[in-house]
């Protein structure tokens, strides 16, 4: 996937089969302070990206662009 912070001469090699999202705290909605007629709520969740195999992804740098 393109990234505006990566260099043109670097290729990222990612095998998505070896990555997953793990939820530390599931989604839930909490009511917060009311302002006038408006009812406010916030949605909370904690998650992390988990690598199942460190050797399944990599980077190839200093490629020729011409």
N, C-alpha and C positions, 0 to 999 in steps of 0.2 A: 504494500500500500504506500502511495506517495506520502511524504512527510516534508513540510516546508523547512524543517530544521536539519534534514539529512543532506549530505553532499550528493552531487550528480554522479560522482565516481564511486559511490558505495552502494552495494546491493545487499539487502537483507534477505536471508533465506529462512522462512518460517513455515513449519509444518503445523497447521492448525489442529491436527489430530492430537497433538501433545500439549495443548493449552486448554484451560477451562476456567470458568468463573466459580469461585466458592463463596457462599454467603455466610458471613460471620454473624449477622443479625438480619432476619427477614424483613421485608417491607412492612411498615405499619404506619397508620395515620394518627396523628396526635392533634387534638384541638389546642389552639393557643389563644391569647387574649383577644377579646372582641373589641372592635372599634366602630362605634355607632351601630348601624344595621349590618355591617359586614361581619360574617363569621369566617375566621381564619383557621387554617389547618396547615400542618407541615407533614411531609412524607419523609420518613427516615429509613435508611438501609445502610448496612456496612457489607462491603464485598471486597474481594481481592482476586487478582489474576494469578493462577497457579500453573507452574510449569511441571508437566509430568515426566519429562526427560530433557535434561539440560543439553544433551548432545543432538537433539532433534532440530535445533535452530542454529543459525550462524550468520556471519557477516563476511562478505568478500569485498575488500577495499582496493583502492587505487586502480579502478577500471579505466580503460581508455574511452573517451566520449566521442572521438571523431570517427 
